């Protein structure tokens, strides 16, 4: 038997369908995140090294305030978004992997033309929301861990140092398959303190050779 944990769904199918229906409606700004991008965005908020106030991330996700039918709908939709984020935190805290709402394969497609690219773009939007906190400590390690998300998002294709990675379709395919594990790696990076080297035991001095003795 494999010890690899099975990815955990962050919302039930009917809850995802309800969010998809609302985010795709005319009552939401055309520039708002869609379901896949919002999923990535909220998972990034679950990973983030410090808490972001709900008012800030809700405004970013929706690009303003949607036209909710009433307070009940507002509570329902915002509750589902918070539930997704909270379930991601719980899953990662237990060392589990988040289930992503799409197949983890590019099938030869350009990443930004797939749900994988949309999800990674949403994840990076979550990073941009509090970028300083993400890179505050051990910037080099964080940049390395975020590189796969950046490469798959399509947001950085104009960056010269990204060209080799985005041109390597086999590598991108491999990174796409590893996304849940990479999310957990990032989460643990911020919450598991680095191992400190064990102290080297001092050599014992022969009896009678200590200070002040001849």
N, C-alpha and C positions, 0 to 999 in steps of 0.2 A: 504493500500500500504506500502511496505517496504521502509525504507530510505536507505538501503544498496545500494551503487552505483554499477552499472554493471561494470565488468572489461573491460578496454579499450585495444583493440589490438594495439600493438606498431608498427606493419608493416602490410601492406596488404598481403593477401595470396600469390599473385604473386611475391611480393618482398621477402617474406620468402622462396618461392620455388627457386628463383634465388640465394639467399644466400646459401641455402642448396646444390644446384647443384655445386656451386663454391667450398664450403668448403669440399665437398665430392670428388672433382676432384683430379687427380694426380698432379696438379700444386701446391697443398698445401702440406706442410710437414705432414707426417702421424701422428705426435704428436700434430698437431694443434687442436684447439677446433672444435667440430662439431656444427651444427646449434643450438641444444638444449643447449649445454654447453656455446656456445657463447652468446646466449640469456641471460642466467643467469649471465654470466660475465659482460655483458653490463648493465644489471639492477643493479648489484652491483656498477658499476662505476657511475650510476645515483644516487645511495643512498650515495655514499662515502662522507665523511666529507670535503674532499678537492679535487680539480681538479687534474687529472692526465694528463700529456701531451699525445697527441694522439700518438706520435711516440713510447712512452713507452708501452701503452696498445695494440697498433696494433702489435708490435713485440711479445708481450706476447701471444696474441690471435693466431697468425699465427705461432709461434715458428720460427720467422725469416721473410723473405720477400718471398711471393708467386711468382710464375712465371706468372705474368699478361701478357695477350696477347699484350696489349698496354696501353698507358696512359688513354685512354677512359675507358677501363675496370677497371683499377686501381681506377679511380675517381668514377666509378659506384659502385664498391664493398665497398670501404671505405665510400662512401656517404651513402649507405644503413646501414652500421654499425653505423655511426654517427647519422643517422636519428632514428634508434632504441633507441639509448642512449638518444637522445634529446627528443623523444616522451615519454620515461619513466620519464624523469625529469619533463616535462610539466604535465603529468598525475598525478604524485605524488605531484607536487606543488599545484595542484588544489584539492588535497585530494582524488583523484581517485585511483582505483586499477588497476595495470597492468594485462592484460590478458596473461596467460602463454600458450604456444603452445602445450598443452597436457591436458589430463584429470587429474583432481586432485584426483586421487584414485590409491591406490597401488594394489587393488584386491588380497591381500594376497601374493604379490610378495615381494622379498627382494628389498629395495629401490634402491640400486646401480645397480640393473638389470632392472630399469625402467627409462623412461625419467625424472621422478621426481628426482631420484638420480643424473642423469647426469646434470640436470639444477642446482641443489644445489651444485654440485661439481664445476661447472662453476662459480656460485656465490661466492663460497669460494676462487676460484682463483683470483677473483676481489678483495676480501678482502686481500689476501696475497700480492697483488701488492703494497699495502701501509698500511700494518698491523699496524704500529706504530700510524698512524693517526686515525684509527678506535678505538684503545684502549687508546688514549691519555687522554681522560676525561671519568670519570665514568666507569672504566673498568668492574666492576661487572655487571652493567646494560647491557652494550654492550655484554658481554659474555652470559648473560641470553637470550638476544634477538637473538643472533647468534646460540644458542644451537640447535634449530630445524633444521637449515640449515646444521649444522655439523652432526647431527644425521642422517639426510636423505641422506647426500652426500656419505656416506660409506667411507669417507677418514679417519675417526677417530675410526673405529671399534676395533682397537687394544688398545684404551685407556681404562683402567680399569673403570674409572668413567662414561664411556659411555655405559657400558654393559647393565645396567638395562633399559635404555631408548631404545636402539636398539632391546632389546628382547621383548619389549612391543608393539606388532603389532597394537593393538587398538589405542595406543597413537600416533604411527607413522602415522597411517591412518588419525587421527584427525589433526595432524600437517601438513600433506600434503594438506588437504583441506583448511587450514588457510594460505598457503604461500603468496597469494597476500596481505592479511591483515598484515602479519608479515613484508613484504617489506615496506608497508606504515608506520608501527610502527617504524621501523628502520630509515626511512627517517625523520619522525617527531622528533625522538629523537635527531637528529643532528641539526635540524633547528628551533625547537620551544623551547624557553628558559624555564627552569623550573620555576614553580610558586614560587614566594617569599612569605613568610608568611606575612599576613596583619599586619601592626603595631598595637599594642594594644594601644587604646587611653589612655592618661594619665588621672588619676583621678583629677578632679578639686578640688582645695583647697577651703575651706570656705573663704569667703571674710573676710579680716582683719586678716588672719592668715599667711600671706606671710612672707617672710624673712624681718626682720627689724621692724616688727609691733608687738605690744603687745596687 
